[in-house]
Amino acid sequence: MRAPIGDFDHATPAPDCLDELTAPVAAAVRAWTGSVPADQILYVDTDPRWADTAVFVEHYGQDLLERSANCVVVAGKRGGESTLAACVVLSTTRVDVNGVVRRRLGARKASFAPMDLATGETGMEYGGITPLGLPEGWPVLVDAAVVDLPYVLVGSGRRRGKLLIPGKAFAELPGAVVLEGLGV
């Protein structure tokens, strides 16, 4: 199958390549109940050596720069309590951690979660964290610009490989909250 964005040799419906995904991502694909059919969530194989954004778009297509999203784990703290959440923003923007995220989580302080905490809690590899398959109960804050795109490239749970997900599917992820201005 031809990928709807980017210059990839082949795109495979995620339900047909569950072995390429981490356990939590594969479980989320199996359990998917959104209005977008699971077979429209596509997996593309990528070389982890080209993970840096500039090199990645040079190799896989300039159109990906405006159609890629980053998923980052943040920790919001208030008193002795800590809340982990995921934020999904276009890769051309950065997460408004100290504004939109902090307020949404009702936190006094918010910051990016340390790598070992993010990977340990998600069961995913650093550099490949994706909003599909996150721990139950996590808020998934999604910038409205992501939802507006026909397809978005995002991590697959591993450094090797990416997912191509219809934008509207991000709004249907468990715990998803679509926010204007999350990416600045």
C-alpha positions as CSV (number, residue, x, y, z in Angstrom):
1,M,0.0,0.0,0.0
2,R,1.2,3.5,-0.8
3,A,1.6,5.9,2.2
4,P,-0.8,8.9,2.1
5,I,2.1,11.2,3.1
6,G,5.8,11.0,2.8
7,D,8.1,9.0,0.5
8,F,7.9,5.6,2.1
9,D,8.4,2.3,0.3
10,H,5.4,0.7,1.9
11,A,2.7,1.4,4.4
12,T,1.0,-1.4,6.2
13,P,-2.3,-1.3,8.2
14,A,-1.3,-1.4,11.8
15,P,-3.6,-4.4,12.6
16,D,-1.5,-6.4,10.0
17,C,1.8,-5.7,11.6
18,L,1.3,-5.9,15.4
19,D,4.7,-7.6,15.8
20,E,6.4,-4.4,14.7
21,L,4.8,-2.4,17.6
22,T,5.5,-2.3,21.3
23,A,3.1,-4.3,23.4
24,P,1.0,-1.3,24.6
25,V,0.7,0.1,21.1
26,A,-0.3,-3.3,19.6
27,A,-2.9,-3.8,22.4
28,A,-4.3,-0.3,21.6
29,V,-4.6,-1.1,17.9
30,R,-6.3,-4.4,18.7
31,A,-8.8,-2.6,21.1
32,W,-9.3,0.4,18.8
33,T,-13.0,1.4,18.6
34,G,-12.8,4.9,17.1
35,S,-14.8,6.1,14.1
36,V,-11.7,5.9,12.0
37,P,-11.2,2.2,11.2
38,A,-8.1,0.6,12.7
39,D,-6.8,-0.4,9.3
40,Q,-6.5,3.3,8.4
41,I,-3.8,3.6,11.1
42,L,-0.7,2.8,9.1
43,Y,2.8,1.6,10.0
44,V,5.8,2.6,8.0
45,D,9.3,1.2,8.5
46,T,11.9,3.9,9.1
47,D,15.6,3.8,9.8
48,P,16.4,5.0,13.3
49,R,19.7,6.5,12.0
50,W,17.5,9.1,10.3
51,A,15.4,10.0,13.4
52,D,16.6,13.6,13.6
53,T,13.8,15.8,12.1
54,A,15.9,17.6,9.5
55,V,17.5,14.3,8.3
56,F,14.2,12.5,8.5
57,V,12.3,14.9,6.2
58,E,15.3,15.0,3.8
59,H,15.1,11.3,3.4
60,Y,11.3,10.6,3.7
61,G,9.8,13.8,2.2
62,Q,9.7,17.5,2.8
63,D,5.9,17.3,3.1
64,L,6.4,15.5,6.5
65,L,7.7,18.6,8.2
66,E,4.2,20.2,8.4
67,R,2.5,16.8,8.9
68,S,4.5,15.3,11.8
69,A,3.6,15.4,15.4
70,N,5.6,14.9,18.6
71,C,4.3,13.1,21.6
72,V,6.0,14.1,24.9
73,V,5.3,13.1,28.4
74,V,4.9,15.8,31.0
75,A,4.6,15.8,34.8
76,G,2.3,18.2,36.5
77,K,2.9,18.7,40.3
78,R,0.7,20.2,43.0
79,G,1.6,19.7,46.6
80,G,2.9,16.1,46.9
81,E,0.9,14.9,44.0
82,S,2.2,14.3,40.5
83,T,0.2,13.8,37.3
84,L,1.6,12.3,34.1
85,A,0.1,13.3,30.8
86,A,1.0,13.1,27.1
87,C,1.0,16.1,24.8
88,V,0.7,15.9,21.1
89,V,1.8,18.9,19.0
90,L,2.9,19.5,15.5
91,S,6.7,19.0,15.2
92,T,7.0,22.6,13.9
93,T,5.8,23.8,17.4
94,R,6.7,23.3,21.0
95,V,4.5,22.3,23.9
96,D,3.3,25.2,26.0
97,V,4.2,23.4,29.2
98,N,4.1,26.4,31.6
99,G,0.9,27.8,30.3
100,V,-1.7,25.6,28.7
101,V,-0.4,22.3,30.1
102,R,0.1,23.5,33.7
103,R,-3.4,25.1,33.7
104,R,-5.1,22.1,32.2
105,L,-3.5,19.7,34.7
106,G,-4.3,22.1,37.6
107,A,-0.7,22.0,38.5
108,R,1.5,24.5,40.3
109,K,4.4,23.3,38.2
110,A,4.7,21.3,35.0
111,S,7.8,20.0,33.2
112,F,8.9,17.4,30.8
113,A,9.1,14.0,32.5
114,P,12.6,12.5,32.8
115,M,13.4,10.0,30.1
116,D,13.5,6.9,32.4
117,L,10.1,7.8,33.9
118,A,8.5,8.4,30.4
119,T,9.8,5.2,29.0
120,G,9.2,3.2,32.1
121,E,5.6,4.3,32.5
122,T,4.7,4.0,28.8
123,G,6.5,0.8,27.9
124,M,7.8,2.7,24.8
125,E,11.2,3.7,23.5
126,Y,12.5,7.2,24.0
127,G,12.2,9.0,20.7
128,G,9.3,6.8,19.6
129,I,6.6,7.6,22.3
130,T,3.2,7.7,20.7
131,P,-0.2,8.7,22.1
132,L,-1.7,5.3,21.0
133,G,-1.3,2.8,23.9
134,L,-0.6,5.1,26.8
135,P,-1.4,4.0,30.3
136,E,-5.1,4.0,31.2
137,G,-6.3,7.2,32.9
138,W,-3.6,9.5,31.4
139,P,-4.8,12.8,30.0
140,V,-3.7,13.0,26.3
141,L,-3.6,16.7,25.4
142,V,-3.8,17.2,21.6
143,D,-3.3,20.4,19.8
144,A,-6.2,21.3,17.6
145,A,-3.9,21.7,14.6
146,V,-3.1,18.0,14.8
147,V,-6.7,17.0,14.6
148,D,-7.3,19.2,11.5
149,L,-4.8,17.3,9.3
150,P,-5.9,14.4,7.0
151,Y,-2.9,12.2,8.1
152,V,-0.2,12.8,10.8
153,L,3.1,11.1,11.2
154,V,3.9,10.2,14.8
155,G,6.0,7.7,16.7
156,S,5.2,4.0,16.8
157,G,6.4,3.2,20.3
158,R,9.8,2.3,19.0
159,R,12.6,4.4,17.4
160,R,12.3,2.3,14.3
161,G,9.1,2.8,12.4
162,K,6.3,5.5,12.5
163,L,2.6,5.5,12.5
164,L,0.5,7.5,10.0
165,I,-2.8,8.3,11.8
166,P,-5.7,10.3,10.4
167,G,-5.8,13.6,12.4
168,K,-9.4,13.1,13.6
169,A,-8.4,9.8,15.3
170,F,-6.3,11.8,17.8
171,A,-9.5,13.3,19.2
172,E,-10.8,9.8,19.8
173,L,-7.9,8.4,21.8
174,P,-8.7,7.4,25.4
175,G,-8.3,10.4,27.6
176,A,-7.9,12.8,24.7
177,V,-8.6,16.5,25.2
178,V,-8.3,18.7,22.1
179,L,-6.9,22.2,23.0
180,E,-6.2,25.3,21.0
181,G,-2.8,26.8,21.5
182,L,-1.1,23.7,23.1
183,G,1.6,24.0,20.5
184,V,3.3,27.4,20.2
